[in-house]
Amino acid sequence: MAQASVSDYTYSLQHLMQRVGVPSFKALARASGVSERQLLRLRRGEVEKMRVDVLLKLSQALQVPLTDLVTTFSEVDLGSNHGSLPEVEQAVLKQEYQRLQAQLEQQRQALWQEFQQSSLQVLESWLLQWPTAAHKVQENPQLPAIRLLPLLRPMEQLLQQWGVEAIAPVGAELPYEPQMHQLLEGTAQPGESVKVRYTGYRQADKLLYRAKVSPLREG
């Protein structure tokens, strides 16, 4: 079978539209909820590039079975030597299944990230205050609270699994970076030494909280 031209498929589409009283491609797009770009694909016989939900909408608007729509606007031969209607349906459904699987995976990733962000917001006060409190306890092992430190290890492990890491430990002395550090007092120029009072956090390339620091020259 010779490849049909765009005009042949356009005429076929117009013929189906006339049967159901649809006057124009724009009217068909409105009636079916399908974009005119997708209609252009149909007129070009690019059925294999179209999603099955789009084809279903068009088949309903044009009042023709899905398999008839596929065979009318493609080079698929449904003769005994080249396939059958069930095979066409299976191919179309497989395409839609793969699309839905990819969509579900994207939604799963988005929900997981949303859960992590909401959890970190709930834990914000603990994240910012605990490292400083733990640092002071470690400086004085005689305090009773020293026994509580191991109990927080599961939380630290969870943060590691989520890819959340501290910018710098409490008490660290390092060059001032305005993008990563927030001054609690005084002033400092980029590159000048500051001391971390409250740690900050980042997750992968995203900054969650800036570390709170104080200039060394001001104590």
C-alpha positions as CSV (number, residue, x, y, z in Angstrom):
1,M,0.0,0.0,0.0
2,A,1.4,3.4,-0.9
3,Q,1.8,5.9,1.9
4,A,-1.2,8.2,2.1
5,S,-0.6,11.9,1.8
6,V,-1.6,14.5,4.4
7,S,-4.5,15.6,2.1
8,D,-5.8,12.0,2.0
9,Y,-6.0,11.8,5.8
10,T,-7.4,15.3,6.1
11,Y,-10.2,14.3,3.7
12,S,-10.8,11.1,5.8
13,L,-11.1,13.2,9.0
14,Q,-13.4,15.7,7.3
15,H,-15.6,12.9,6.1
16,L,-16.0,11.6,9.7
17,M,-16.6,15.1,11.0
18,Q,-19.4,15.6,8.5
19,R,-21.1,12.4,9.6
20,V,-21.4,13.7,13.2
21,G,-22.0,17.4,12.2
22,V,-18.7,18.9,13.3
23,P,-18.0,21.9,11.0
24,S,-14.3,22.5,11.6
25,F,-11.1,21.2,13.2
26,K,-11.4,23.9,15.9
27,A,-14.9,22.7,16.7
28,L,-13.6,19.1,16.8
29,A,-10.8,20.1,19.2
30,R,-13.4,21.7,21.5
31,A,-15.8,18.8,21.3
32,S,-13.2,16.2,22.0
33,G,-10.9,18.1,24.4
34,V,-8.0,17.4,22.1
35,S,-5.5,20.0,20.9
36,E,-5.4,21.0,17.2
37,R,-1.8,19.9,17.2
38,Q,-3.0,16.4,18.0
39,L,-5.5,16.7,15.2
40,L,-2.7,17.6,12.8
41,R,-0.9,14.4,13.9
42,L,-4.0,12.4,13.1
43,R,-4.2,14.0,9.6
44,R,-0.6,13.1,9.0
45,G,-1.2,9.5,10.0
46,E,1.1,9.7,13.1
47,V,-1.2,7.5,15.2
48,E,1.7,5.7,16.8
49,K,2.9,9.0,18.3
50,M,-0.4,9.8,19.9
51,R,-1.5,8.7,23.4
52,V,-4.3,6.3,23.8
53,D,-6.4,8.7,25.9
54,V,-6.2,11.2,23.0
55,L,-7.3,8.5,20.5
56,L,-10.2,7.5,22.8
57,K,-11.4,11.1,23.0
58,L,-11.4,11.4,19.3
59,S,-13.1,8.1,18.7
60,Q,-15.9,9.1,21.1
61,A,-16.2,12.6,19.5
62,L,-16.3,11.1,16.0
63,Q,-18.4,8.1,17.1
64,V,-16.2,5.4,15.6
65,P,-14.5,2.5,17.3
66,L,-10.9,3.0,18.5
67,T,-9.6,0.2,16.2
68,D,-11.4,1.8,13.2
69,L,-9.8,5.1,14.0
70,V,-6.3,3.5,14.2
71,T,-6.7,1.7,10.8
72,T,-8.2,4.8,9.1
73,F,-5.4,7.1,10.0
74,S,-2.4,4.8,9.8
75,E,-0.7,2.2,7.5
76,V,-1.7,-0.7,9.7
77,D,-2.9,-3.6,7.7
78,L,-5.3,-5.8,9.6
79,G,-5.3,-8.6,7.1
80,S,-4.6,-12.2,8.1
81,N,-0.9,-11.8,7.3
82,H,-0.3,-8.6,9.1
83,G,-2.1,-8.6,12.4
84,S,-5.5,-8.4,13.9
85,L,-7.8,-6.0,15.8
86,P,-6.8,-7.5,19.2
87,E,-3.1,-6.9,18.3
88,V,-3.8,-3.3,17.5
89,E,-5.7,-2.8,20.7
90,Q,-2.9,-4.5,22.7
91,A,-0.2,-2.2,21.1
92,V,-2.2,0.9,21.9
93,L,-3.0,-0.2,25.5
94,K,0.7,-1.1,26.0
95,Q,1.7,2.4,25.0
96,E,-0.8,3.9,27.5
97,Y,0.3,1.5,30.2
98,Q,3.9,2.6,29.8
99,R,2.9,6.3,29.9
100,L,0.9,5.7,33.0
101,Q,3.7,3.9,34.7
102,A,6.1,6.8,34.0
103,Q,3.5,9.2,35.3
104,L,3.0,7.3,38.5
105,E,6.7,7.2,39.1
106,Q,6.9,10.9,38.7
107,Q,4.1,11.4,41.1
108,R,5.7,9.0,43.6
109,Q,8.9,11.0,43.5
110,A,7.0,14.3,43.9
111,L,5.1,13.0,46.9
112,W,8.2,11.6,48.5
113,Q,10.0,14.9,48.2
114,E,6.9,16.7,49.5
115,F,6.8,14.4,52.5
116,Q,10.5,15.1,53.2
117,Q,10.0,18.8,53.0
118,S,7.0,18.9,55.3
119,S,8.8,16.6,57.8
120,L,11.8,18.9,57.8
121,Q,9.6,21.9,58.4
122,V,8.1,20.2,61.5
123,L,11.6,19.4,62.7
124,E,13.0,22.8,62.0
125,S,13.3,23.9,65.6
126,W,15.0,20.6,66.6
127,L,17.4,20.7,63.6
128,L,18.6,24.2,64.4
129,Q,18.7,23.9,68.2
130,W,19.8,20.4,69.0
131,P,23.4,20.4,67.5
132,T,24.2,23.5,69.6
133,A,22.8,21.9,72.8
134,A,24.6,18.6,72.0
135,H,27.8,20.5,71.5
136,K,27.6,22.1,75.0
137,V,26.8,18.7,76.5
138,Q,29.8,17.2,74.9
139,E,32.0,20.0,76.3
140,N,30.9,19.0,79.8
141,P,30.6,15.2,80.0
142,Q,29.5,15.5,83.7
143,L,26.1,16.7,82.7
144,P,23.3,14.1,83.0
145,A,22.1,14.9,79.5
146,I,25.2,13.2,78.0
147,R,23.3,9.9,78.2
148,L,20.7,11.2,75.9
149,L,23.0,11.8,73.0
150,P,23.0,8.1,71.7
151,L,19.2,8.2,71.6
152,L,19.3,10.7,68.8
153,R,21.4,8.6,66.5
154,P,18.4,7.1,64.6
155,M,17.3,10.6,63.7
156,E,20.7,11.4,62.5
157,Q,20.7,8.3,60.4
158,L,17.3,9.2,58.9
159,L,18.6,12.6,57.9
160,Q,21.6,10.9,56.2
161,Q,19.3,8.6,54.3
162,W,17.4,11.7,53.1
163,G,20.6,13.3,51.9
164,V,20.3,16.1,54.6
165,E,23.7,17.2,55.8
166,A,25.0,19.9,58.1
167,I,26.9,22.8,56.5
168,A,29.4,22.8,59.3
169,P,29.5,21.5,62.9
170,V,28.9,23.8,65.9
171,G,32.1,25.4,67.0
172,A,33.8,25.2,63.6
173,E,35.8,28.2,62.5
174,L,35.7,28.9,58.8
175,P,35.6,31.7,56.2
176,Y,32.4,33.7,56.0
177,E,30.1,32.9,53.1
178,P,27.0,35.2,53.0
179,Q,25.1,32.6,50.9
180,M,25.7,29.8,53.5
181,H,26.1,31.8,56.7
182,Q,23.9,34.1,58.7
183,L,25.5,36.6,61.1
184,L,24.0,36.6,64.6
185,E,25.9,39.8,65.5
186,G,28.4,42.2,64.2
187,T,29.7,42.4,60.7
188,A,32.0,40.3,58.5
189,Q,33.3,40.4,55.0
190,P,33.3,37.3,52.8
191,G,36.4,35.2,53.6
192,E,36.9,36.6,57.1
193,S,36.9,34.0,59.9
194,V,33.6,33.3,61.7
195,K,32.6,30.7,64.3
196,V,29.5,28.5,63.8
197,R,27.0,28.9,66.7
198,Y,24.0,27.1,65.1
199,T,24.5,24.7,62.3
200,G,22.8,25.0,58.9
201,Y,21.6,22.3,56.5
202,R,21.4,21.5,52.9
203,Q,19.9,18.7,50.9
204,A,21.8,17.8,47.7
205,D,22.1,21.1,45.9
206,K,19.3,22.8,47.9
207,L,20.1,25.1,50.9
208,L,17.6,24.4,53.7
209,Y,18.9,26.7,56.5
210,R,21.9,28.9,56.7
211,A,24.4,28.3,59.5
212,K,24.3,31.0,62.2
213,V,27.7,32.4,62.9
214,S,29.6,35.1,64.8
215,P,32.7,37.0,63.8
216,L,35.8,35.8,65.6
217,R,37.2,39.2,66.1
218,E,34.1,40.1,68.2
219,G,34.3,37.0,70.3
